[in-house]
């Protein structure tokens, strides 16, 4: 598995990873164990400075105990740099060692899992090409239907004219061509979003609509806790407990959430409390906004929380998740929220419109803070809306755990190998 996910080497045989991803790799290894002897993950190194900023949300992965071997794909890439500078640093300083590394990794592997990426970041497309050249089965994941993201970025002021034109008419087009090419030559394509699957799959059995859940069955709220939650939520004198959890970065637009809550509180007499879990470069800006709006008693910053039982226990009492992305986004937090029995109110980006079919997600037009605030106020005044959505969220969560999706992924991978007659080349583990 070759990805652009950051990691930090702690000791010779232990690494630190974002906690949800670390747990995902452990479960991935256990799921694929009956077929494969060895699981190697190549990732991007982090600087000590970056790790120290994020370590509270990281978990330790042991290569010996967890059975996941972590290799360095390349040195750290400064994510705060604008993409031209970031691209120049990579291609001038790390490109040739990167090529040497992926050749070694792909050559020794039986199956390669990766992503297409675009040319402004680490070129994972070369991994797929190399796998195809060496006649290896290749699967790739496209985490987001990004086709409209640059338009949204431009409209929301997140990018310049120059970047808009380059990305929309050159870089994004090239990335889409790479995706179409990999699908055409029968690589396993795991795409997020029904529309992208329909547009690029067109009925092909190697294209799958993929829901990359991180929660397990043990994280789903219990029936007794759900019942109590519904009773408490329906009792109008209780505060409406609104929540956001994830990275505090600009395109997530948590400031929009804060302003929407402020707007909603002006329209309802029932109290609204907004809980924010996470950290990021917007932390100071958001706290200053809360102070300026005189919302210190209604907005609570909880900081980072490692993924797992403790985080879910903090989420269970919450009534509503807010999502206001300024571009297309497919956060796993939406699925985690449903596992915690939390309905979602979001801008009507394609991911949330897809999830709205569950009956647990409501949307308002992008990017209207006022309409989101109006909807929060409506739900606060009529708690039955939320009470009816909560069991629908949990029902969806039961059918979409990480284990369910990993088993599907294993089956798809085996079908890919069988279809391409890779059994002769495979070093299968003897049962």
ZAMI-875436 format. One record per residue (C-alpha): residue in three letters; x, y, z. Coordinates in steps of 0.05 Angstrom, whole numbers, padded with zeros to 5 digits, always signed. Layout:
BEGIN
ALAXYZ...
! end
This chain:
BEGIN
UNK+00000+00000+00000UNK+00032+00065-00023UNK+00000+00129+00002UNK+00016+00202+00016UNK-00005+00196+00089UNK+00046+00225+00139UNK+00079+00184+00193UNK+00134+00193+00245UNK+00186+00141+00263UNK+00192+00133+00339UNK+00238+00073+00344UNK+00268+00022+00297UNK+00203-00018+00298UNK+00149+00031+00320UNK+00117+00091+00285UNK+00065+00143+00301UNK+00004+00153+00256UNK-00062+00190+00258UNK-00101+00147+00307UNK-00159+00128+00262UNK-00111+00109+00206UNK-00068+00067+00253UNK-00130+00027+00275UNK-00150+00021+00202UNK-00083-00011+00184UNK-00088-00060+00242UNK-00157-00083+00220UNK-00136-00083+00147UNK-00079-00130+00164UNK-00124-00177+00203UNK-00176-00178+00147UNK-00125-00194+00092UNK-00084-00242+00135UNK-00115-00307+00106UNK-00089-00288+00037UNK-00025-00248+00046UNK+00036-00262+00089UNK+00064-00192+00090UNK+00033-00122+00091UNK+00079-00065+00073UNK+00056+00008+00076UNK+00098+00063+00045UNK+00083+00133+00074UNK+00112+00203+00077UNK+00158+00222+00133UNK+00139+00278+00181UNK+00187+00328+00212UNK+00195+00327+00287UNK+00163+00396+00290UNK+00101+00374+00253UNK+00094+00312+00295UNK+00099+00350+00360UNK+00041+00394+00338UNK-00003+00335+00322UNK+00020+00280+00369UNK-00041+00285+00414UNK-00084+00256+00358UNK-00033+00203+00338UNK-00027+00130+00359UNK+00033+00083+00361UNK+00037+00025+00312UNK+00084-00033+00326UNK+00111-00068+00265UNK+00123-00131+00306UNK+00058-00135+00345UNK+00012-00106+00291UNK+00045-00140+00232UNK+00048-00076+00189UNK+00116-00058+00159UNK+00123+00017+00148UNK+00171+00042+00095UNK+00191+00114+00079UNK+00163+00135+00012UNK+00199+00201+00014UNK+00221+00256+00061UNK+00174+00307+00091UNK+00136+00352+00042UNK+00116+00419+00072UNK+00041+00421+00067UNK+00037+00495+00085UNK+00074+00515+00021UNK+00033+00533-00039UNK+00031+00478-00090UNK+00082+00508-00141UNK+00134+00513-00086UNK+00116+00445-00057UNK+00119+00413-00126UNK+00187+00445-00141UNK+00216+00420-00076UNK+00193+00349-00089UNK+00212+00343-00162UNK+00280+00377-00153UNK+00300+00344-00088UNK+00264+00278-00080UNK+00237+00253-00146UNK+00293+00205-00166UNK+00300+00172-00097UNK+00223+00166-00097UNK+00225+00130-00165UNK+00279+00083-00140UNK+00239+00068-00077UNK+00173+00053-00112UNK+00208+00007-00162UNK+00236-00034-00106UNK+00169-00037-00069UNK+00126-00053-00130UNK+00175-00106-00156UNK+00172-00146-00091UNK+00096-00139-00082UNK+00041-00186-00105UNK-00014-00133-00103UNK-00007-00058-00103UNK-00058-00011-00071UNK-00050+00064-00081UNK-00083+00127-00108UNK-00076+00167-00173UNK-00059+00235-00142UNK-00046+00297-00183UNK+00020+00323-00208UNK+00022+00379-00157UNK+00036+00328-00102UNK+00074+00263-00098UNK+00059+00227-00165UNK+00028+00162-00142UNK+00004+00151-00213UNK+00075+00126-00227UNK+00062+00071-00177UNK+00003+00046-00217UNK+00041+00051-00283UNK+00099+00012-00254UNK+00052-00041-00227UNK+00019-00048-00295UNK+00088-00052-00329UNK+00110-00107-00281UNK+00043-00144-00291UNK+00020-00136-00220UNK-00053-00127-00199UNK-00066-00054-00181UNK-00122-00023-00140UNK-00130+00051-00127UNK-00175+00095-00085UNK-00202+00163-00103UNK-00222+00192-00037UNK-00265+00249-00064UNK-00302+00270-00127UNK-00260+00333-00134UNK-00287+00356-00202UNK-00324+00416-00174UNK-00276+00432-00117UNK-00234+00484-00153UNK-00297+00522-00175UNK-00321+00522-00103UNK-00252+00543-00078UNK-00253+00602-00126UNK-00323+00624-00109UNK-00307+00621-00035UNK-00243+00661-00043UNK-00197+00602-00024UNK-00156+00606-00088UNK-00131+00656-00140UNK-00149+00664-00213UNK-00082+00633-00234UNK-00091+00572-00190UNK-00163+00565-00212UNK-00146+00565-00286UNK-00087+00518-00279UNK-00124+00468-00236UNK-00190+00469-00273UNK-00164+00465-00343UNK-00097+00429-00336UNK-00082+00393-00271UNK-00152+00367-00254UNK-00162+00346-00327UNK-00097+00307-00325UNK-00117+00273-00261UNK-00185+00253-00290UNK-00150+00226-00352UNK-00106+00183-00307UNK-00167+00156-00270UNK-00202+00140-00336UNK-00139+00106-00362UNK-00130+00062-00301UNK-00203+00042-00303UNK-00198+00026-00378UNK-00141-00023-00366UNK-00181-00058-00311UNK-00147-00033-00248UNK-00192-00039-00188UNK-00221+00031-00178UNK-00252+00048-00111UNK-00288+00114-00120UNK-00326+00155-00069UNK-00393+00178-00095UNK-00446+00147-00139UNK-00441+00200-00192UNK-00366+00190-00203UNK-00377+00115-00208UNK-00432+00126-00259UNK-00392+00175-00300UNK-00327+00135-00301UNK-00350+00064-00288UNK-00408+00059-00337UNK-00425-00010-00312UNK-00354-00036-00309UNK-00345-00088-00254UNK-00276-00062-00235UNK-00306+00005-00211UNK-00336+00004-00141UNK-00372+00057-00101UNK-00331+00057-00037UNK-00350+00081+00032UNK-00287+00085+00073UNK-00314+00079+00144UNK-00267+00081+00204UNK-00313+00060+00261UNK-00324-00012+00284UNK-00387-00046+00310UNK-00362-00035+00382UNK-00365+00041+00371UNK-00439+00043+00352UNK-00483+00072+00406UNK-00520+00019+00446UNK-00597+00012+00440UNK-00605+00034+00513UNK-00560+00095+00504UNK-00596+00113+00439UNK-00663+00110+00473UNK-00640+00155+00530UNK-00609+00202+00480UNK-00674+00208+00441UNK-00712+00222+00506UNK-00662+00276+00527UNK-00660+00307+00458UNK-00735+00310+00455UNK-00740+00346+00521UNK-00742+00418+00498UNK-00713+00449+00561UNK-00646+00415+00549UNK-00594+00452+00509UNK-00586+00430+00436UNK-00516+00398+00435UNK-00485+00413+00367UNK-00416+00385+00349UNK-00359+00388+00299UNK-00299+00341+00303UNK-00240+00338+00257UNK-00185+00383+00232UNK-00190+00458+00244UNK-00169+00480+00174UNK-00195+00535+00130UNK-00233+00494+00077UNK-00273+00459+00131UNK-00300+00529+00148UNK-00314+00518+00221UNK-00322+00593+00226UNK-00385+00584+00183UNK-00411+00535+00235UNK-00398+00584+00291UNK-00434+00640+00254UNK-00491+00593+00238UNK-00499+00575+00312UNK-00496+00649+00329UNK-00550+00664+00278UNK-00593+00606+00303UNK-00588+00628+00375UNK-00617+00695+00356UNK-00679+00659+00328UNK-00693+00611+00385UNK-00701+00618+00461UNK-00674+00548+00474UNK-00599+00545+00489UNK-00550+00518+00437UNK-00482+00491+00457UNK-00430+00480+00403UNK-00374+00429+00418UNK-00311+00431+00375UNK-00262+00372+00377UNK-00196+00377+00340UNK-00137+00422+00325UNK-00106+00458+00266UNK-00081+00524+00241UNK-00149+00556+00249UNK-00151+00544+00324UNK-00130+00614+00346UNK-00173+00648+00293UNK-00235+00609+00315UNK-00225+00624+00389UNK-00217+00698+00373UNK-00282+00695+00333UNK-00318+00663+00391UNK-00293+00717+00437UNK-00313+00773+00389UNK-00383+00744+00382UNK-00389+00737+00457UNK-00402+00662+00451UNK-00352+00637+00503UNK-00409+00606+00543UNK-00439+00569+00484UNK-00378+00546+00444UNK-00331+00495+00477UNK-00263+00476+00449UNK-00244+00406+00472UNK-00178+00400+00434UNK-00154+00336+00402UNK-00183+00268+00420UNK-00150+00204+00397UNK-00196+00161+00355UNK-00230+00106+00394UNK-00276+00092+00452UNK-00261+00155+00490UNK-00279+00200+00431UNK-00344+00163+00418UNK-00364+00168+00492UNK-00357+00244+00485UNK-00398+00243+00421UNK-00457+00200+00444UNK-00493+00258+00481UNK-00489+00304+00421UNK-00552+00318+00380UNK-00528+00347+00314UNK-00464+00348+00272UNK-00450+00409+00229UNK-00411+00406+00164UNK-00396+00469+00122UNK-00340+00450+00073UNK-00320+00503+00023UNK-00304+00449-00028UNK-00323+00377-00040UNK-00307+00336+00021UNK-00316+00264+00044UNK-00298+00263+00117UNK-00304+00199+00156UNK-00331+00241+00214UNK-00398+00239+00179UNK-00401+00164+00186UNK-00373+00166+00256UNK-00428+00214+00275UNK-00481+00166+00250UNK-00449+00110+00290UNK-00457+00155+00351UNK-00531+00167+00333UNK-00519+00239+00312UNK-00558+00267+00253UNK-00522+00314+00206UNK-00536+00383+00179UNK-00490+00402+00121UNK-00481+00443+00059UNK-00509+00407-00001UNK-00443+00382-00030UNK-00449+00316-00068UNK-00425+00272-00010UNK-00477+00298+00038UNK-00532+00296-00015UNK-00515+00222-00024UNK-00518+00210+00051UNK-00584+00248+00055UNK-00617+00186+00025UNK-00607+00152+00093UNK-00658+00199+00125UNK-00605+00219+00177UNK-00576+00279+00139UNK-00607+00346+00123UNK-00575+00396+00075UNK-00580+00470+00060UNK-00553+00507-00002UNK-00478+00518-00005UNK-00451+00563+00024UNK-00508+00597+00061UNK-00493+00610+00134UNK-00561+00642+00144UNK-00600+00582+00118UNK-00559+00535+00160UNK-00573+00579+00221UNK-00647+00578+00205UNK-00646+00502+00200UNK-00610+00496+00267UNK-00662+00540+00299UNK-00719+00500+00268UNK-00689+00435+00295UNK-00679+00466+00363UNK-00752+00487+00366UNK-00778+00422+00338UNK-00735+00367+00369UNK-00778+00312+00339UNK-00740+00325+00273UNK-00676+00302+00306UNK-00708+00246+00346UNK-00735+00215+00282UNK-00667+00221+00248UNK-00626+00188+00303UNK-00648+00115+00295UNK-00640+00122+00219UNK-00568+00144+00230UNK-00554+00083+00274UNK-00588+00036+00225UNK-00543+00061+00170UNK-00482+00054+00215UNK-00497-00020+00229UNK-00494-00035+00155UNK-00430+00003+00140UNK-00377-00013+00192UNK-00304-00013+00174UNK-00303-00089+00179UNK-00359-00095+00128UNK-00324-00050+00078UNK-00256-00083+00088UNK-00286-00151+00074UNK-00315-00124+00010UNK-00248-00095-00008UNK-00214-00162+00004UNK-00266-00196-00040UNK-00256-00145-00095UNK-00181-00153-00091UNK-00187-00229-00097UNK-00234-00222-00157UNK-00183-00175-00190UNK-00128-00227-00182UNK-00172-00283-00208UNK-00197-00243-00267UNK-00127-00226-00288UNK-00102-00297-00276UNK-00053-00274-00223UNK-00061-00337-00182UNK-00001-00368-00217UNK+00042-00310-00195UNK+00015-00304-00125UNK+00053-00332-00065UNK-00011-00351-00029UNK-00007-00369+00044UNK-00019-00444+00051UNK-00081-00458+00091
! end
